[in-house]
Amino acid sequence: MFFSATRNKNTIYLKVVNASAAARNLVLNLQGAVKLQPVGKTITISGDKPEATNTISDPENIIPVTAQTKGVGRHFHHSFPSP
């Protein structure tokens, strides 16, 4: 797993890469966060296989998929899909 965490005034950004062959269920710890909304936004980028790329002839092999993440708190579980 590779990750980075940043924030601006009102938003926390977690960027996570699961390069393993299987989905990973993790507990996220947002210690120090003062106010958290219980629902967040997840943008997942993945392909059918790890070496998938977009090309001019097939520009939608990898597209971002936006979803809601419920149950966000200082400690919460989230599943990160495999590539």
LINLINDA-V988829 format. One record per pair of residues at least 6 apart in sequence whose ideal C-beta (glycine too) atoms are under 6 Angstrom apart, sorted by sequence separation. I is the first residue (numbers start at 1). GAP is how many residues later the second one is. D is the distance in whole Angstrom. If there is no record, write none. Layout:
# LINLINDA-V988829
((I;GAP;D) (I;GAP;D))
This chain:
# LINLINDA-V988829
((18;6;5) (6;7;5) (54;7;5) (54;8;5) (5;9;5) (52;9;5) (52;10;6) (4;11;5) (3;13;5) (47;14;6) (2;15;4) (47;15;5) (1;17;6) (45;19;5) (43;21;5) (44;21;5) (43;23;5) (42;25;5) (42;27;5) (39;29;5) (40;29;4) (39;31;5) (40;32;4) (50;33;4) (38;34;6) (46;35;6) (36;36;6) (36;37;6) (46;37;6) (30;44;5) (29;46;6) (28;48;6) (27;50;6) (28;50;6) (25;54;5) (23;56;5) (24;56;5) (23;58;5) (23;59;5) (22;60;5) (21;61;6) (18;62;4) (16;64;6) (18;64;6))
